[in-house]
Amino acid sequence: MPERGETPNAGKLKMTHSDLIKVEVHVPDIFVAMRGTCLRMKYRKQEAPWLVALDYGPDDPGARITQSEFRALAWAAANTKARELGWIA
């Protein structure tokens, strides 16, 4: 059985959001940040059934992941939260 955060498909890299990702909702926005870094994203609820990325923070050379990797994690975390809130299907 895979441990928390691991995927059952060994050999394939799959990023998931974790305890290091902080998600806050301030309607109509969802803010996602990585604790201990400058990495952050802002998404907004809109009329369409998806979120739009409005803003992202500066690159953080000291972060353990790249800006691109963080953006993928942030998108997943924001979409999960939006689904929980019933903003998207």
PDB file of N, CA, C and O in Angstrom:
ATOM      1  N   MET A   1       0.852  -1.181   0.000  1.00  0.00           N
ATOM      2  CA  MET A   1       0.000   0.000   0.000  1.00  0.00           C
ATOM      3  C   MET A   1       0.890   1.234   0.000  1.00  0.00           C
ATOM      4  O   MET A   1       1.800   1.324   0.824  1.00  0.00           O
ATOM      5  N   PRO A   2       0.658   2.186  -0.896  1.00  0.00           N
ATOM      6  CA  PRO A   2       1.478   3.391  -0.944  1.00  0.00           C
ATOM      7  C   PRO A   2       1.275   4.236   0.311  1.00  0.00           C
ATOM      8  O   PRO A   2       0.189   4.265   0.891  1.00  0.00           O
ATOM      9  N   GLU A   3       2.335   4.916   0.714  1.00  0.00           N
ATOM     10  CA  GLU A   3       2.231   5.821   1.837  1.00  0.00           C
ATOM     11  C   GLU A   3       1.583   7.114   1.378  1.00  0.00           C
ATOM     12  O   GLU A   3       1.460   7.371   0.180  1.00  0.00           O
ATOM     13  N   ARG A   4       1.169   7.924   2.343  1.00  0.00           N
ATOM     14  CA  ARG A   4       0.530   9.195   2.023  1.00  0.00           C
ATOM     15  C   ARG A   4       1.422  10.013   1.093  1.00  0.00           C
ATOM     16  O   ARG A   4       2.615  10.175   1.349  1.00  0.00           O
ATOM     17  N   GLY A   5       0.837  10.524   0.017  1.00  0.00           N
ATOM     18  CA  GLY A   5       1.580  11.343  -0.930  1.00  0.00           C
ATOM     19  C   GLY A   5       2.233  10.554  -2.050  1.00  0.00           C
ATOM     20  O   GLY A   5       2.678  11.143  -3.035  1.00  0.00           O
ATOM     21  N   GLU A   6       2.302   9.221  -1.921  1.00  0.00           N
ATOM     22  CA  GLU A   6       2.902   8.406  -2.973  1.00  0.00           C
ATOM     23  C   GLU A   6       1.811   7.928  -3.918  1.00  0.00           C
ATOM     24  O   GLU A   6       0.641   7.839  -3.545  1.00  0.00           O
ATOM     25  N   THR A   7       2.205   7.628  -5.127  1.00  0.00           N
ATOM     26  CA  THR A   7       1.241   7.110  -6.091  1.00  0.00           C
ATOM     27  C   THR A   7       1.433   5.611  -6.239  1.00  0.00           C
ATOM     28  O   THR A   7       2.537   5.101  -6.045  1.00  0.00           O
ATOM     29  N   PRO A   8       0.371   4.908  -6.580  1.00  0.00           N
ATOM     30  CA  PRO A   8       0.509   3.470  -6.787  1.00  0.00           C
ATOM     31  C   PRO A   8       1.277   3.129  -8.060  1.00  0.00           C
ATOM     32  O   PRO A   8       1.707   1.988  -8.229  1.00  0.00           O
ATOM     33  N   ASN A   9       1.456   4.095  -8.957  1.00  0.00           N
ATOM     34  CA  ASN A   9       2.167   3.869 -10.213  1.00  0.00           C
ATOM     35  C   ASN A   9       3.642   4.200 -10.035  1.00  0.00           C
ATOM     36  O   ASN A   9       4.071   5.312 -10.340  1.00  0.00           O
ATOM     37  N   ALA A  10       4.405   3.258  -9.552  1.00  0.00           N
ATOM     38  CA  ALA A  10       5.832   3.485  -9.313  1.00  0.00           C
ATOM     39  C   ALA A  10       6.514   3.888 -10.610  1.00  0.00           C
ATOM     40  O   ALA A  10       6.178   3.383 -11.681  1.00  0.00           O
ATOM     41  N   GLY A  11       7.462   4.792 -10.509  1.00  0.00           N
ATOM     42  CA  GLY A  11       8.204   5.224 -11.683  1.00  0.00           C
ATOM     43  C   GLY A  11       7.597   6.413 -12.391  1.00  0.00           C
ATOM     44  O   GLY A  11       8.227   6.995 -13.274  1.00  0.00           O
ATOM     45  N   LYS A  12       6.373   6.789 -12.018  1.00  0.00           N
ATOM     46  CA  LYS A  12       5.730   7.953 -12.612  1.00  0.00           C
ATOM     47  C   LYS A  12       5.675   9.052 -11.563  1.00  0.00           C
ATOM     48  O   LYS A  12       5.235   8.819 -10.437  1.00  0.00           O
ATOM     49  N   LEU A  13       6.121  10.247 -11.927  1.00  0.00           N
ATOM     50  CA  LEU A  13       6.084  11.377 -11.013  1.00  0.00           C
ATOM     51  C   LEU A  13       4.704  11.987 -11.060  1.00  0.00           C
ATOM     52  O   LEU A  13       4.215  12.359 -12.126  1.00  0.00           O
ATOM     53  N   LYS A  14       4.077  12.089  -9.907  1.00  0.00           N
ATOM     54  CA  LYS A  14       2.777  12.726  -9.816  1.00  0.00           C
ATOM     55  C   LYS A  14       2.813  13.671  -8.627  1.00  0.00           C
ATOM     56  O   LYS A  14       2.956  13.239  -7.484  1.00  0.00           O
ATOM     57  N   MET A  15       2.682  14.965  -8.903  1.00  0.00           N
ATOM     58  CA  MET A  15       2.696  15.933  -7.829  1.00  0.00           C
ATOM     59  C   MET A  15       1.297  16.081  -7.252  1.00  0.00           C
ATOM     60  O   MET A  15       0.308  16.096  -7.985  1.00  0.00           O
ATOM     61  N   THR A  16       1.224  16.191  -5.938  1.00  0.00           N
ATOM     62  CA  THR A  16      -0.036  16.452  -5.269  1.00  0.00           C
ATOM     63  C   THR A  16       0.182  17.559  -4.260  1.00  0.00           C
ATOM     64  O   THR A  16       1.302  17.772  -3.797  1.00  0.00           O
ATOM     65  N   HIS A  17      -0.890  18.270  -3.915  1.00  0.00           N
ATOM     66  CA  HIS A  17      -0.712  19.291  -2.902  1.00  0.00           C
ATOM     67  C   HIS A  17      -0.621  18.622  -1.534  1.00  0.00           C
ATOM     68  O   HIS A  17      -1.152  17.532  -1.323  1.00  0.00           O
ATOM     69  N   SER A  18       0.048  19.284  -0.627  1.00  0.00           N
ATOM     70  CA  SER A  18       0.348  18.695   0.666  1.00  0.00           C
ATOM     71  C   SER A  18       0.154  19.710   1.766  1.00  0.00           C
ATOM     72  O   SER A  18      -0.428  20.774   1.557  1.00  0.00           O
ATOM     73  N   ASP A  19       0.649  19.370   2.939  1.00  0.00           N
ATOM     74  CA  ASP A  19       0.561  20.273   4.078  1.00  0.00           C
ATOM     75  C   ASP A  19       1.368  21.547   3.865  1.00  0.00           C
ATOM     76  O   ASP A  19       1.164  22.525   4.583  1.00  0.00           O
ATOM     77  N   LEU A  20       2.272  21.560   2.905  1.00  0.00           N
ATOM     78  CA  LEU A  20       3.067  22.754   2.627  1.00  0.00           C
ATOM     79  C   LEU A  20       2.291  23.780   1.812  1.00  0.00           C
ATOM     80  O   LEU A  20       2.709  24.933   1.708  1.00  0.00           O
ATOM     81  N   ILE A  21       1.177  23.377   1.240  1.00  0.00           N
ATOM     82  CA  ILE A  21       0.363  24.277   0.425  1.00  0.00           C
ATOM     83  C   ILE A  21      -0.761  24.847   1.285  1.00  0.00           C
ATOM     84  O   ILE A  21      -1.510  24.105   1.921  1.00  0.00           O
ATOM     85  N   LYS A  22      -0.864  26.163   1.294  1.00  0.00           N
ATOM     86  CA  LYS A  22      -1.898  26.855   2.062  1.00  0.00           C
ATOM     87  C   LYS A  22      -2.929  27.411   1.088  1.00  0.00           C
ATOM     88  O   LYS A  22      -2.574  28.090   0.124  1.00  0.00           O
ATOM     89  N   VAL A  23      -4.201  27.125   1.335  1.00  0.00           N
ATOM     90  CA  VAL A  23      -5.281  27.582   0.469  1.00  0.00           C
ATOM     91  C   VAL A  23      -6.228  28.444   1.306  1.00  0.00           C
ATOM     92  O   VAL A  23      -6.703  28.015   2.357  1.00  0.00           O
ATOM     93  N   GLU A  24      -6.495  29.650   0.835  1.00  0.00           N
ATOM     94  CA  GLU A  24      -7.432  30.551   1.502  1.00  0.00           C
ATOM     95  C   GLU A  24      -8.464  31.031   0.496  1.00  0.00           C
ATOM     96  O   GLU A  24      -8.156  31.242  -0.677  1.00  0.00           O
ATOM     97  N   VAL A  25      -9.694  31.200   0.970  1.00  0.00           N
ATOM     98  CA  VAL A  25     -10.774  31.679   0.109  1.00  0.00           C
ATOM     99  C   VAL A  25     -11.226  33.043   0.610  1.00  0.00           C
ATOM    100  O   VAL A  25     -11.564  33.210   1.782  1.00  0.00           O
ATOM    101  N   HIS A  26     -11.226  34.002  -0.286  1.00  0.00           N
ATOM    102  CA  HIS A  26     -11.783  35.334  -0.065  1.00  0.00           C
ATOM    103  C   HIS A  26     -12.629  35.600  -1.303  1.00  0.00           C
ATOM    104  O   HIS A  26     -12.133  36.114  -2.306  1.00  0.00           O
ATOM    105  N   VAL A  27     -13.912  35.244  -1.226  1.00  0.00           N
ATOM    106  CA  VAL A  27     -14.809  35.264  -2.377  1.00  0.00           C
ATOM    107  C   VAL A  27     -14.667  36.586  -3.122  1.00  0.00           C
ATOM    108  O   VAL A  27     -14.745  37.639  -2.489  1.00  0.00           O
ATOM    109  N   PRO A  28     -14.462  36.580  -4.433  1.00  0.00           N
ATOM    110  CA  PRO A  28     -14.517  35.466  -5.372  1.00  0.00           C
ATOM    111  C   PRO A  28     -13.150  34.846  -5.679  1.00  0.00           C
ATOM    112  O   PRO A  28     -12.984  34.192  -6.709  1.00  0.00           O
ATOM    113  N   ASP A  29     -12.174  35.048  -4.792  1.00  0.00           N
ATOM    114  CA  ASP A  29     -10.814  34.587  -5.073  1.00  0.00           C
ATOM    115  C   ASP A  29     -10.390  33.419  -4.204  1.00  0.00           C
ATOM    116  O   ASP A  29     -10.858  33.251  -3.078  1.00  0.00           O
ATOM    117  N   ILE A  30      -9.492  32.615  -4.757  1.00  0.00           N
ATOM    118  CA  ILE A  30      -8.811  31.552  -4.020  1.00  0.00           C
ATOM    119  C   ILE A  30      -7.321  31.865  -4.097  1.00  0.00           C
ATOM    120  O   ILE A  30      -6.760  32.017  -5.183  1.00  0.00           O
ATOM    121  N   PHE A  31      -6.695  31.958  -2.938  1.00  0.00           N
ATOM    122  CA  PHE A  31      -5.261  32.228  -2.849  1.00  0.00           C
ATOM    123  C   PHE A  31      -4.547  30.946  -2.452  1.00  0.00           C
ATOM    124  O   PHE A  31      -4.966  30.256  -1.522  1.00  0.00           O
ATOM    125  N   VAL A  32      -3.479  30.632  -3.152  1.00  0.00           N
ATOM    126  CA  VAL A  32      -2.687  29.436  -2.855  1.00  0.00           C
ATOM    127  C   VAL A  32      -1.244  29.881  -2.661  1.00  0.00           C
ATOM    128  O   VAL A  32      -0.702  30.634  -3.471  1.00  0.00           O
ATOM    129  N   ALA A  33      -0.628  29.410  -1.584  1.00  0.00           N
ATOM    130  CA  ALA A  33       0.767  29.761  -1.300  1.00  0.00           C
ATOM    131  C   ALA A  33       1.486  28.530  -0.774  1.00  0.00           C
ATOM    132  O   ALA A  33       0.866  27.623  -0.218  1.00  0.00           O
ATOM    133  N   MET A  34       2.786  28.510  -0.953  1.00  0.00           N
ATOM    134  CA  MET A  34       3.598  27.433  -0.401  1.00  0.00           C
ATOM    135  C   MET A  34       4.313  27.982   0.826  1.00  0.00           C
ATOM    136  O   MET A  34       5.083  28.939   0.738  1.00  0.00           O
ATOM    137  N   ARG A  35       4.051  27.369   1.956  1.00  0.00           N
ATOM    138  CA  ARG A  35       4.649  27.802   3.214  1.00  0.00           C
ATOM    139  C   ARG A  35       6.170  27.801   3.115  1.00  0.00           C
ATOM    140  O   ARG A  35       6.773  26.894   2.542  1.00  0.00           O
ATOM    141  N   GLY A  36       6.771  28.839   3.686  1.00  0.00           N
ATOM    142  CA  GLY A  36       8.222  28.933   3.717  1.00  0.00           C
ATOM    143  C   GLY A  36       8.855  29.423   2.433  1.00  0.00           C
ATOM    144  O   GLY A  36      10.078  29.391   2.297  1.00  0.00           O
ATOM    145  N   THR A  37       8.038  29.881   1.477  1.00  0.00           N
ATOM    146  CA  THR A  37       8.550  30.385   0.201  1.00  0.00           C
ATOM    147  C   THR A  37       7.805  31.665  -0.170  1.00  0.00           C
ATOM    148  O   THR A  37       6.882  32.088   0.525  1.00  0.00           O
ATOM    149  N   CYS A  38       8.217  32.261  -1.259  1.00  0.00           N
ATOM    150  CA  CYS A  38       7.510  33.421  -1.835  1.00  0.00           C
ATOM    151  C   CYS A  38       6.505  32.982  -2.897  1.00  0.00           C
ATOM    152  O   CYS A  38       5.855  33.832  -3.506  1.00  0.00           O
ATOM    153  N   LEU A  39       6.362  31.699  -3.131  1.00  0.00           N
ATOM    154  CA  LEU A  39       5.505  31.181  -4.191  1.00  0.00           C
ATOM    155  C   LEU A  39       4.041  31.356  -3.814  1.00  0.00           C
ATOM    156  O   LEU A  39       3.612  30.934  -2.740  1.00  0.00           O
ATOM    157  N   ARG A  40       3.276  31.983  -4.708  1.00  0.00           N
ATOM    158  CA  ARG A  40       1.848  32.175  -4.458  1.00  0.00           C
ATOM    159  C   ARG A  40       1.117  32.363  -5.785  1.00  0.00           C
ATOM    160  O   ARG A  40       1.704  32.763  -6.790  1.00  0.00           O
ATOM    161  N   MET A  41      -0.179  32.064  -5.759  1.00  0.00           N
ATOM    162  CA  MET A  41      -1.046  32.224  -6.925  1.00  0.00           C
ATOM    163  C   MET A  41      -2.401  32.739  -6.452  1.00  0.00           C
ATOM    164  O   MET A  41      -2.808  32.509  -5.314  1.00  0.00           O
ATOM    165  N   LYS A  42      -3.078  33.429  -7.337  1.00  0.00           N
ATOM    166  CA  LYS A  42      -4.432  33.907  -7.072  1.00  0.00           C
ATOM    167  C   LYS A  42      -5.327  33.474  -8.225  1.00  0.00           C
ATOM    168  O   LYS A  42      -5.012  33.707  -9.392  1.00  0.00           O
ATOM    169  N   TYR A  43      -6.446  32.840  -7.885  1.00  0.00           N
ATOM    170  CA  TYR A  43      -7.420  32.384  -8.876  1.00  0.00           C
ATOM    171  C   TYR A  43      -8.754  33.042  -8.578  1.00  0.00           C
ATOM    172  O   TYR A  43      -9.065  33.326  -7.421  1.00  0.00           O
ATOM    173  N   ARG A  44      -9.549  33.288  -9.619  1.00  0.00           N
ATOM    174  CA  ARG A  44     -10.846  33.923  -9.425  1.00  0.00           C
ATOM    175  C   ARG A  44     -11.963  33.089 -10.011  1.00  0.00           C
ATOM    176  O   ARG A  44     -11.840  32.515 -11.094  1.00  0.00           O
ATOM    177  N   LYS A  45     -13.067  33.035  -9.262  1.00  0.00           N
ATOM    178  CA  LYS A  45     -14.309  32.432  -9.734  1.00  0.00           C
ATOM    179  C   LYS A  45     -14.878  33.365 -10.796  1.00  0.00           C
ATOM    180  O   LYS A  45     -14.825  34.587 -10.657  1.00  0.00           O
ATOM    181  N   GLN A  46     -15.418  32.779 -11.851  1.00  0.00           N
ATOM    182  CA  GLN A  46     -16.022  33.568 -12.918  1.00  0.00           C
ATOM    183  C   GLN A  46     -17.308  32.914 -13.369  1.00  0.00           C
ATOM    184  O   GLN A  46     -17.714  31.897 -12.807  1.00  0.00           O
ATOM    185  N   GLU A  47     -17.950  33.472 -14.365  1.00  0.00           N
ATOM    186  CA  GLU A  47     -19.197  32.908 -14.872  1.00  0.00           C
ATOM    187  C   GLU A  47     -18.987  31.551 -15.531  1.00  0.00           C
ATOM    188  O   GLU A  47     -19.852  30.679 -15.446  1.00  0.00           O
ATOM    189  N   ALA A  48     -17.852  31.367 -16.183  1.00  0.00           N
ATOM    190  CA  ALA A  48     -17.541  30.078 -16.820  1.00  0.00           C
ATOM    191  C   ALA A  48     -17.272  29.032 -15.732  1.00  0.00           C
ATOM    192  O   ALA A  48     -16.959  29.389 -14.597  1.00  0.00           O
ATOM    193  N   PRO A  49     -17.389  27.761 -16.067  1.00  0.00           N
ATOM    194  CA  PRO A  49     -17.203  26.706 -15.057  1.00  0.00           C
ATOM    195  C   PRO A  49     -15.735  26.330 -14.817  1.00  0.00           C
ATOM    196  O   PRO A  49     -15.418  25.151 -14.661  1.00  0.00           O
ATOM    197  N   TRP A  50     -14.852  27.313 -14.789  1.00  0.00           N
ATOM    198  CA  TRP A  50     -13.455  27.072 -14.453  1.00  0.00           C
ATOM    199  C   TRP A  50     -12.904  28.325 -13.785  1.00  0.00           C
ATOM    200  O   TRP A  50     -13.511  29.394 -13.849  1.00  0.00           O
ATOM    201  N   LEU A  51     -11.753  28.182 -13.148  1.00  0.00           N
ATOM    202  CA  LEU A  51     -11.086  29.310 -12.500  1.00  0.00           C
ATOM    203  C   LEU A  51     -10.146  29.988 -13.476  1.00  0.00           C
ATOM    204  O   LEU A  51      -9.668  29.372 -14.429  1.00  0.00           O
ATOM    205  N   VAL A  52      -9.890  31.249 -13.232  1.00  0.00           N
ATOM    206  CA  VAL A  52      -8.907  31.969 -14.034  1.00  0.00           C
ATOM    207  C   VAL A  52      -7.765  32.379 -13.098  1.00  0.00           C
ATOM    208  O   VAL A  52      -7.996  32.883 -11.999  1.00  0.00           O
ATOM    209  N   ALA A  53      -6.534  32.154 -13.554  1.00  0.00           N
ATOM    210  CA  ALA A  53      -5.354  32.568 -12.792  1.00  0.00           C
ATOM    211  C   ALA A  53      -5.142  34.053 -13.027  1.00  0.00           C
ATOM    212  O   ALA A  53      -5.002  34.494 -14.167  1.00  0.00           O
ATOM    213  N   LEU A  54      -5.119  34.821 -11.949  1.00  0.00           N
ATOM    214  CA  LEU A  54      -4.998  36.268 -12.076  1.00  0.00           C
ATOM    215  C   LEU A  54      -3.614  36.790 -11.742  1.00  0.00           C
ATOM    216  O   LEU A  54      -3.157  37.762 -12.345  1.00  0.00           O
ATOM    217  N   ASP A  55      -2.955  36.174 -10.812  1.00  0.00           N
ATOM    218  CA  ASP A  55      -1.711  36.744 -10.322  1.00  0.00           C
ATOM    219  C   ASP A  55      -0.850  35.628  -9.758  1.00  0.00           C
ATOM    220  O   ASP A  55      -1.361  34.653  -9.207  1.00  0.00           O
ATOM    221  N   TYR A  56       0.447  35.778  -9.899  1.00  0.00           N
ATOM    222  CA  TYR A  56       1.354  34.845  -9.241  1.00  0.00           C
ATOM    223  C   TYR A  56       2.538  35.614  -8.699  1.00  0.00           C
ATOM    224  O   TYR A  56       2.950  36.641  -9.239  1.00  0.00           O
ATOM    225  N   GLY A  57       3.073  35.080  -7.608  1.00  0.00           N
ATOM    226  CA  GLY A  57       4.166  35.756  -6.918  1.00  0.00           C
ATOM    227  C   GLY A  57       5.488  35.583  -7.622  1.00  0.00           C
ATOM    228  O   GLY A  57       5.569  34.948  -8.673  1.00  0.00           O
ATOM    229  N   PRO A  58       6.527  36.154  -7.035  1.00  0.00           N
ATOM    230  CA  PRO A  58       7.849  36.077  -7.643  1.00  0.00           C
ATOM    231  C   PRO A  58       8.422  34.659  -7.571  1.00  0.00           C
ATOM    232  O   PRO A  58       7.998  33.840  -6.757  1.00  0.00           O
ATOM    233  N   ASP A  59       9.386  34.398  -8.435  1.00  0.00           N
ATOM    234  CA  ASP A  59      10.110  33.134  -8.362  1.00  0.00           C
ATOM    235  C   ASP A  59      10.891  33.125  -7.046  1.00  0.00           C
ATOM    236  O   ASP A  59      11.296  34.178  -6.553  1.00  0.00           O
ATOM    237  N   ASP A  60      11.097  31.955  -6.492  1.00  0.00           N
ATOM    238  CA  ASP A  60      11.839  31.835  -5.243  1.00  0.00           C
ATOM    239  C   ASP A  60      12.969  30.834  -5.454  1.00  0.00           C
ATOM    240  O   ASP A  60      12.743  29.627  -5.374  1.00  0.00           O
ATOM    241  N   PRO A  61      14.187  31.318  -5.723  1.00  0.00           N
ATOM    242  CA  PRO A  61      15.305  30.416  -5.994  1.00  0.00           C
ATOM    243  C   PRO A  61      15.621  29.476  -4.830  1.00  0.00           C
ATOM    244  O   PRO A  61      16.234  28.429  -5.034  1.00  0.00           O
ATOM    245  N   GLY A  62      15.211  29.839  -3.618  1.00  0.00           N
ATOM    246  CA  GLY A  62      15.469  28.992  -2.456  1.00  0.00           C
ATOM    247  C   GLY A  62      14.419  27.916  -2.235  1.00  0.00           C
ATOM    248  O   GLY A  62      14.581  27.065  -1.361  1.00  0.00           O
ATOM    249  N   ALA A  63      13.344  27.943  -3.016  1.00  0.00           N
ATOM    250  CA  ALA A  63      12.270  26.955  -2.857  1.00  0.00           C
ATOM    251  C   ALA A  63      12.730  25.584  -3.335  1.00  0.00           C
ATOM    252  O   ALA A  63      13.600  25.470  -4.199  1.00  0.00           O
ATOM    253  N   ARG A  64      12.135  24.552  -2.762  1.00  0.00           N
ATOM    254  CA  ARG A  64      12.493  23.176  -3.136  1.00  0.00           C
ATOM    255  C   ARG A  64      11.889  22.748  -4.464  1.00  0.00           C
ATOM    256  O   ARG A  64      12.255  21.704  -5.003  1.00  0.00           O
ATOM    257  N   ILE A  65      10.964  23.546  -4.996  1.00  0.00           N
ATOM    258  CA  ILE A  65      10.373  23.239  -6.300  1.00  0.00           C
ATOM    259  C   ILE A  65      10.462  24.483  -7.168  1.00  0.00           C
ATOM    260  O   ILE A  65      10.674  25.589  -6.671  1.00  0.00           O
ATOM    261  N   THR A  66      10.297  24.292  -8.466  1.00  0.00           N
ATOM    262  CA  THR A  66      10.342  25.420  -9.398  1.00  0.00           C
ATOM    263  C   THR A  66       9.001  26.142  -9.412  1.00  0.00           C
ATOM    264  O   THR A  66       7.999  25.629  -8.913  1.00  0.00           O
ATOM    265  N   GLN A  67       8.996  27.333  -9.988  1.00  0.00           N
ATOM    266  CA  GLN A  67       7.760  28.097 -10.152  1.00  0.00           C
ATOM    267  C   GLN A  67       6.752  27.291 -10.971  1.00  0.00           C
ATOM    268  O   GLN A  67       5.565  27.279 -10.647  1.00  0.00           O
ATOM    269  N   SER A  68       7.203  26.630 -12.008  1.00  0.00           N
ATOM    270  CA  SER A  68       6.304  25.827 -12.847  1.00  0.00           C
ATOM    271  C   SER A  68       5.690  24.663 -12.070  1.00  0.00           C
ATOM    272  O   SER A  68       4.497  24.390 -12.196  1.00  0.00           O
ATOM    273  N   GLU A  69       6.497  23.987 -11.275  1.00  0.00           N
ATOM    274  CA  GLU A  69       5.977  22.885 -10.451  1.00  0.00           C
ATOM    275  C   GLU A  69       4.959  23.418  -9.447  1.00  0.00           C
ATOM    276  O   GLU A  69       3.912  22.806  -9.231  1.00  0.00           O
ATOM    277  N   PHE A  70       5.270  24.558  -8.836  1.00  0.00           N
ATOM    278  CA  PHE A  70       4.332  25.149  -7.884  1.00  0.00           C
ATOM    279  C   PHE A  70       3.026  25.522  -8.568  1.00  0.00           C
ATOM    280  O   PHE A  70       1.950  25.284  -8.020  1.00  0.00           O
ATOM    281  N   ARG A  71       3.109  26.101  -9.757  1.00  0.00           N
ATOM    282  CA  ARG A  71       1.882  26.501 -10.461  1.00  0.00           C
ATOM    283  C   ARG A  71       0.988  25.295 -10.731  1.00  0.00           C
ATOM    284  O   ARG A  71      -0.236  25.408 -10.654  1.00  0.00           O
ATOM    285  N   ALA A  72       1.575  24.150 -11.044  1.00  0.00           N
ATOM    286  CA  ALA A  72       0.789  22.924 -11.250  1.00  0.00           C
ATOM    287  C   ALA A  72       0.126  22.491  -9.940  1.00  0.00           C
ATOM    288  O   ALA A  72      -1.048  22.119  -9.931  1.00  0.00           O
ATOM    289  N   LEU A  73       0.872  22.537  -8.843  1.00  0.00           N
ATOM    290  CA  LEU A  73       0.307  22.176  -7.536  1.00  0.00           C
ATOM    291  C   LEU A  73      -0.784  23.161  -7.123  1.00  0.00           C
ATOM    292  O   LEU A  73      -1.832  22.759  -6.619  1.00  0.00           O
ATOM    293  N   ALA A  74      -0.534  24.447  -7.339  1.00  0.00           N
ATOM    294  CA  ALA A  74      -1.500  25.471  -6.964  1.00  0.00           C
ATOM    295  C   ALA A  74      -2.800  25.316  -7.753  1.00  0.00           C
ATOM    296  O   ALA A  74      -3.891  25.462  -7.200  1.00  0.00           O
ATOM    297  N   TRP A  75      -2.677  25.020  -9.038  1.00  0.00           N
ATOM    298  CA  TRP A  75      -3.868  24.818  -9.880  1.00  0.00           C
ATOM    299  C   TRP A  75      -4.702  23.653  -9.341  1.00  0.00           C
ATOM    300  O   TRP A  75      -5.925  23.752  -9.244  1.00  0.00           O
ATOM    301  N   ALA A  76      -4.038  22.559  -8.993  1.00  0.00           N
ATOM    302  CA  ALA A  76      -4.752  21.394  -8.456  1.00  0.00           C
ATOM    303  C   ALA A  76      -5.421  21.739  -7.126  1.00  0.00           C
ATOM    304  O   ALA A  76      -6.578  21.379  -6.906  1.00  0.00           O
ATOM    305  N   ALA A  77      -4.714  22.422  -6.248  1.00  0.00           N
ATOM    306  CA  ALA A  77      -5.265  22.782  -4.940  1.00  0.00           C
ATOM    307  C   ALA A  77      -6.439  23.745  -5.088  1.00  0.00           C
ATOM    308  O   ALA A  77      -7.452  23.584  -4.406  1.00  0.00           O
ATOM    309  N   ALA A  78      -6.324  24.737  -5.961  1.00  0.00           N
ATOM    310  CA  ALA A  78      -7.399  25.702  -6.170  1.00  0.00           C
ATOM    311  C   ALA A  78      -8.631  25.030  -6.765  1.00  0.00           C
ATOM    312  O   ALA A  78      -9.755  25.334  -6.367  1.00  0.00           O
ATOM    313  N   ASN A  79      -8.433  24.130  -7.705  1.00  0.00           N
ATOM    314  CA  ASN A  79      -9.568  23.424  -8.300  1.00  0.00           C
ATOM    315  C   ASN A  79     -10.252  22.515  -7.295  1.00  0.00           C
ATOM    316  O   ASN A  79     -11.478  22.406  -7.288  1.00  0.00           O
ATOM    317  N   THR A  80      -9.471  21.866  -6.450  1.00  0.00           N
ATOM    318  CA  THR A  80     -10.054  21.026  -5.397  1.00  0.00           C
ATOM    319  C   THR A  80     -10.922  21.880  -4.474  1.00  0.00           C
ATOM    320  O   THR A  80     -12.047  21.499  -4.152  1.00  0.00           O
ATOM    321  N   LYS A  81     -10.408  23.022  -4.053  1.00  0.00           N
ATOM    322  CA  LYS A  81     -11.164  23.915  -3.173  1.00  0.00           C
ATOM    323  C   LYS A  81     -12.408  24.441  -3.881  1.00  0.00           C
ATOM    324  O   LYS A  81     -13.478  24.501  -3.275  1.00  0.00           O
ATOM    325  N   ALA A  82     -12.288  24.821  -5.144  1.00  0.00           N
ATOM    326  CA  ALA A  82     -13.436  25.327  -5.898  1.00  0.00           C
ATOM    327  C   ALA A  82     -14.528  24.264  -6.016  1.00  0.00           C
ATOM    328  O   ALA A  82     -15.715  24.581  -5.944  1.00  0.00           O
ATOM    329  N   ARG A  83     -14.132  23.017  -6.195  1.00  0.00           N
ATOM    330  CA  ARG A  83     -15.122  21.925  -6.240  1.00  0.00           C
ATOM    331  C   ARG A  83     -15.799  21.757  -4.892  1.00  0.00           C
ATOM    332  O   ARG A  83     -17.014  21.573  -4.825  1.00  0.00           O
ATOM    333  N   GLU A  84     -15.020  21.819  -3.812  1.00  0.00           N
ATOM    334  CA  GLU A  84     -15.591  21.718  -2.457  1.00  0.00           C
ATOM    335  C   GLU A  84     -16.624  22.817  -2.222  1.00  0.00           C
ATOM    336  O   GLU A  84     -17.634  22.588  -1.558  1.00  0.00           O
ATOM    337  N   LEU A  85     -16.375  24.002  -2.762  1.00  0.00           N
ATOM    338  CA  LEU A  85     -17.262  25.139  -2.588  1.00  0.00           C
ATOM    339  C   LEU A  85     -18.431  25.131  -3.564  1.00  0.00           C
ATOM    340  O   LEU A  85     -19.340  25.953  -3.447  1.00  0.00           O
ATOM    341  N   GLY A  86     -18.417  24.203  -4.534  1.00  0.00           N
ATOM    342  CA  GLY A  86     -19.476  24.142  -5.540  1.00  0.00           C
ATOM    343  C   GLY A  86     -19.338  25.176  -6.638  1.00  0.00           C
ATOM    344  O   GLY A  86     -20.290  25.433  -7.374  1.00  0.00           O
ATOM    345  N   TRP A  87     -18.144  25.779  -6.756  1.00  0.00           N
ATOM    346  CA  TRP A  87     -17.916  26.783  -7.790  1.00  0.00           C
ATOM    347  C   TRP A  87     -17.764  26.143  -9.163  1.00  0.00           C
ATOM    348  O   TRP A  87     -18.169  26.720 -10.172  1.00  0.00           O
ATOM    349  N   ILE A  88     -17.180  24.947  -9.199  1.00  0.00           N
ATOM    350  CA  ILE A  88     -17.005  24.227 -10.459  1.00  0.00           C
ATOM    351  C   ILE A  88     -17.416  22.772 -10.247  1.00  0.00           C
ATOM    352  O   ILE A  88     -17.478  22.295  -9.113  1.00  0.00           O
ATOM    353  N   ALA A  89     -17.691  22.086 -11.325  1.00  0.00           N
ATOM    354  CA  ALA A  89     -18.112  20.683 -11.227  1.00  0.00           C
ATOM    355  C   ALA A  89     -16.934  19.746 -11.301  1.00  0.00           C
ATOM    356  O   ALA A  89     -17.108  18.530 -11.235  1.00  0.00           O
TER     357      ALA A  89
END
